Amino acid sequence: MSDAESISDVSSFGDISVCEEIGHLIERCQELQEHVHNSYEALQNIHSLVANQNNINVTHNEWTGDFEELLEVFHKEALTNISEGRSADFGEKLLKMLDEAYF
């Protein structure tokens, strides 16, 4: 095998590895896009219920009550954290709650 053939073989193996990595990145982006889409639809449904002034009952961590009341709890907690110099993490906590809650 000549040096040129050897370099060509190494290059094509490197290309395959790069292509596999790109393929994995594309799959992860598609999963992320699906998650964002599902979250958006859930938020749109919640928005519609709130706009129509319907009560939204939610169960979260063994607590069941009105969604607006739960949002107020998260909001007060965020304000307390801010006033104490800690990170509010409101968005992160809200998304986690939406993922775990039952409507």
Summary of the structure (lengths in Angstrom):
residues: 103
radius of gyration: 23.9
end to end distance: 66.7
largest distance: 76.7
contacts: 218
relative contact order: 0.09
helix: 75%
strand: 9%
